[in-house]
Amino acid sequence: MTVGYEATVYGGVGERVARRTASGGLLFRRWLGCWIDFIALVLLLGLPTWVRRPLEPAGVGLVLVGFLLVALYFPITEGLWGRSVGKLVSGTIVVDEKGRPPGFGRAAVRTLLRLVEVNPFLLGGLPAGIVSMNTKAHQRLGDLLAGTYVVPLKELRLAQTQSDPDIQSVAEHFS
């Protein structure tokens, strides 16, 4: 019971790494990953039309498959592994407060808000950039609502191997 309280008070490893990360470098990495993912999505959506003509009966089904792949791209890749192709290339990962992949539900929430705040046709990601530069843990609206953090993978792995001095000092106090 005490452990849950301490995690709430001090934040988990995911949140701590996000708060320590310099916003400028992370913002560029998020932007780079975003554009790589847009390219991947265009390829996923366009693939069925390259296989068949989109207006033929079989082609219409393939186009629908393409839309389904696009809709599930982020919830599956980020939900299960914390990393889309763009995040893999940019060296970032989406995690929950404890530093774990966020799961399908949280990734779906991020994806729904991504449609507005990171849409290349609607202000080109400017809303996400403004919000992430003005939050302590560099979160965009989708991250805030989903309870997720985008952090550099190397910094997360390093933090996961180190002990937490705040929790240790509290534990020593009660020893």
C-alpha positions as CSV (number, residue, x, y, z in Angstrom):
1,M,0.0,0.0,0.0
2,T,2.8,2.4,0.8
3,V,4.5,1.7,-2.5
4,G,1.5,2.9,-4.5
5,Y,1.5,6.1,-2.5
6,E,5.2,6.7,-3.0
7,A,4.8,6.1,-6.8
8,T,2.1,8.8,-6.8
9,V,4.0,11.3,-4.8
10,Y,7.4,10.9,-6.5
11,G,6.3,9.8,-9.9
12,G,7.4,6.7,-11.7
13,V,10.5,6.3,-13.8
14,G,8.7,7.3,-17.0
15,E,7.6,10.6,-15.5
16,R,10.9,11.3,-13.9
17,V,12.8,10.8,-17.1
18,A,10.3,12.9,-19.0
19,R,10.7,15.8,-16.6
20,R,14.6,15.6,-16.7
21,T,14.7,15.5,-20.5
22,A,15.7,18.8,-22.3
23,S,12.7,19.9,-24.3
24,G,14.5,21.2,-27.4
25,G,16.2,18.0,-28.3
26,L,13.1,15.9,-27.5
27,L,10.9,18.2,-29.5
28,F,13.1,17.7,-32.6
29,R,13.2,13.9,-32.1
30,R,9.4,13.8,-31.7
31,W,9.0,15.9,-34.9
32,L,11.4,13.6,-36.8
33,G,9.6,10.5,-35.6
34,C,6.3,12.1,-36.5
35,W,7.3,12.7,-40.2
36,I,8.8,9.2,-40.5
37,D,5.5,7.8,-39.2
38,F,3.5,9.9,-41.7
39,I,5.6,8.3,-44.5
40,A,4.9,4.9,-43.1
41,L,1.2,5.6,-43.0
42,V,1.2,6.8,-46.6
43,L,2.8,3.6,-47.6
44,L,0.3,1.5,-45.6
45,L,-2.6,3.4,-47.1
46,G,-1.1,3.4,-50.6
47,L,0.0,-0.2,-50.7
48,P,-3.5,-1.6,-51.5
49,T,-3.8,0.7,-54.5
50,W,-0.5,-0.4,-55.8
51,V,-1.6,-4.0,-55.6
52,R,-5.0,-3.5,-57.4
53,R,-6.9,-0.7,-58.9
54,P,-8.9,0.9,-56.0
55,L,-12.3,1.0,-57.9
56,E,-12.4,-2.7,-58.7
57,P,-14.5,-4.7,-56.2
58,A,-11.4,-6.5,-54.8
59,G,-9.6,-3.1,-54.8
60,V,-12.2,-1.5,-52.6
61,G,-11.7,-4.2,-50.0
62,L,-8.0,-3.7,-50.1
63,V,-8.4,0.1,-49.7
64,L,-10.5,-0.6,-46.6
65,V,-7.8,-2.9,-45.3
66,G,-5.3,0.0,-45.9
67,F,-7.5,2.3,-43.8
68,L,-7.7,-0.3,-41.0
69,L,-3.9,-0.7,-41.0
70,V,-3.6,3.1,-40.7
71,A,-6.2,3.3,-37.9
72,L,-4.4,0.5,-35.9
73,Y,-0.8,1.5,-36.6
74,F,-0.2,3.7,-33.5
75,P,-2.4,1.8,-31.0
76,I,-0.7,-1.5,-31.9
77,T,2.9,-0.3,-32.3
78,E,3.0,2.2,-29.4
79,G,0.5,0.2,-27.3
80,L,2.4,-3.1,-27.4
81,W,6.1,-2.0,-27.8
82,G,6.0,1.8,-27.0
83,R,7.6,2.4,-30.4
84,S,6.3,3.1,-33.9
85,V,8.8,3.1,-36.8
86,G,9.3,6.9,-36.3
87,K,10.1,6.4,-32.6
88,L,12.4,3.5,-33.4
89,V,14.4,5.7,-35.8
90,S,14.4,8.8,-33.5
91,G,15.4,6.8,-30.4
92,T,12.3,7.6,-28.4
93,I,9.6,5.5,-26.7
94,V,6.1,6.1,-25.3
95,V,5.7,4.9,-21.7
96,D,3.3,5.1,-18.8
97,E,4.4,6.6,-15.5
98,K,6.2,3.4,-14.5
99,G,8.2,3.3,-17.7
100,R,6.2,0.5,-19.4
101,P,4.6,0.5,-22.9
102,P,1.2,2.2,-22.4
103,G,-1.1,-0.5,-23.7
104,F,-3.7,-0.4,-26.4
105,G,-6.2,1.8,-24.6
106,R,-3.8,4.6,-23.8
107,A,-2.2,4.4,-27.2
108,A,-5.7,4.7,-28.8
109,V,-6.4,7.9,-26.7
110,R,-3.1,9.4,-28.0
111,T,-4.0,8.4,-31.5
112,L,-7.4,10.1,-31.3
113,L,-5.9,13.4,-30.2
114,R,-3.1,13.0,-32.7
115,L,-5.7,13.5,-35.4
116,V,-6.1,17.1,-34.3
117,E,-2.9,18.2,-32.8
118,V,-0.3,16.4,-35.0
119,N,-2.2,16.4,-38.3
120,P,0.1,17.5,-41.1
121,F,-3.0,19.1,-42.9
122,L,-4.2,21.0,-39.8
123,L,-1.4,23.3,-38.6
124,G,1.3,20.6,-39.1
125,G,1.8,19.6,-35.5
126,L,2.1,23.1,-34.2
127,P,-0.5,22.6,-31.4
128,A,1.4,19.5,-30.1
129,G,4.7,21.4,-30.2
130,I,3.4,24.4,-28.3
131,V,1.7,22.2,-25.6
132,S,4.7,19.9,-25.2
133,M,7.1,22.9,-24.8
134,N,4.9,24.3,-22.0
135,T,4.4,21.2,-19.8
136,K,6.8,20.0,-17.2
137,A,7.1,16.5,-18.7
138,H,7.0,17.7,-22.3
139,Q,3.6,16.1,-23.0
140,R,1.2,17.0,-25.8
141,L,-2.6,16.9,-25.1
142,G,-2.8,13.2,-26.1
143,D,-0.1,12.3,-23.6
144,L,-1.7,14.3,-20.8
145,L,-5.1,12.6,-21.3
146,A,-3.6,9.2,-21.7
147,G,-1.1,9.5,-18.9
148,T,1.9,8.8,-21.2
149,Y,5.3,10.2,-21.7
150,V,7.6,10.2,-24.8
151,V,11.2,9.9,-23.6
152,P,14.6,9.0,-25.1
153,L,15.0,5.3,-24.9
154,K,18.6,5.4,-23.7
155,E,17.7,7.8,-20.8
156,L,14.8,5.5,-19.8
157,R,17.0,2.4,-19.8
158,L,19.7,4.2,-17.7
159,A,17.1,5.4,-15.2
160,Q,15.6,1.9,-14.9
161,T,18.9,0.5,-13.8
162,Q,19.5,3.2,-11.1
163,S,17.9,3.2,-7.7
164,D,15.5,6.0,-6.8
165,P,17.1,8.2,-4.2
166,D,13.8,9.8,-3.1
167,I,12.2,6.5,-2.3
168,Q,15.4,5.2,-0.6
169,S,15.5,8.2,1.7
170,V,11.9,7.7,2.7
171,A,12.6,4.0,3.3
172,E,15.7,4.9,5.4
173,H,13.6,7.3,7.5
174,F,11.3,4.4,8.5
175,S,14.0,1.8,9.0
